[in-house]
Amino acid sequence: MDESSDIHRLQIDGKEVILVGTAHVSTASVDLVERVIQDEKPDTVCVELCKARFESLTQRQKWQDTDLYRVVKDKKVMVLLSNLLLAYFQKKIGSKLGIRPGAEIIRAIECAGAVGARILLADRDIRTTLSRVWRLMGFVTRFRLLFHFIGSVVDSEAITEAEIEEMKKTDVLESLLTEVGKTFPQVRMVLIDERDQYLTEMIRTAPGEKILAVVGAGHVPGIKNNWQKEVDMEALRSLPPKGRFSSVMKWGIPGLIIAIFIFGFLFPGREAAANMITSWVLATGIMAGLGAVAAFAHPLTILAAVLSAPLTTLHPLIAAGWVAGLVEAVVVKPKVKDFERLIDDISSLKGFWRNKITRILLVVVFTNLGATIGTLVAIPLLLRFLK
């Protein structure tokens, strides 16, 4: 058959490895994957998916098993929301190209079954990847990344025909991540460089004498570069320890604020202390409430955000967003149709607010953001009463 420039042949320990670089939203990639698998008839087909992403592509009803209470309690809201934002971007571009995102992966799985090949999910668990990104970034950087990504998503609405044609030649999601990586080095290291290493090790240790791997075109250079290098899989699967600065801030800020309250009560007097408490309650409560309002939360959720923020902002292990998110999940309980429509709803930004599942995630994020802003606003107000 004619050899495409997207096909790369490698050798390892007597195995033949055929690396097929694809664009996740390209019809040409779908056709290429089908043709190569049928012609080569490999023993194993490796695909750039983890179990969670595989299930999201092939089992739409899997979302119905999502335990939102557990997501909020286990502090996995940002991980899930980030995953949904990535899916949104791919789906948006895919709709412009007239193809379902991940179609080439699905075709690879179908063709592997047709030729009797094993299927190997070669990518690192998306939850580990996003958790590593989140753990390696500071508080400010996390919100900068979130808004940067949202801005990139909004910009996708104005993509030109010429840009769409260019995207057909590359892995569009990896292109986005590469652009983000220029501003946030931690993101590139975890989302691209580490996954290059992980994919490399999974592919070269796959069973069989002839291995065919279907990966995003953006990963091909990294896989080839790592092909003869040792990879520490245990390190890539682990979560880095929380930074010392993060721990200091988590306990230090509440401790500082409580100390200011105590100092105000002992020296300026009870009246000053009362004014400080009033300012604290108003600043944190109002800003947390406005965050919940921005997420279109239920009135009871907004009330919960307002009432909980003055206390949760002084407790390092509790956040106003978690309280608000749990209340939203109880008051506006998602229905089966919300899970069924989730994949379609994330095709638009409006859908993130319309769907009850993603709205709960937004409630957590925006309420926490509001409470944080309220804390920053309140501190100089408290210091004013110490004069």
Summary of the structure (lengths in Angstrom):
residues: 387
radius of gyration: 24.3
end to end distance: 82.6
largest distance: 86.8
contacts: 1316
relative contact order: 0.13
helix: 70%
strand: 7%
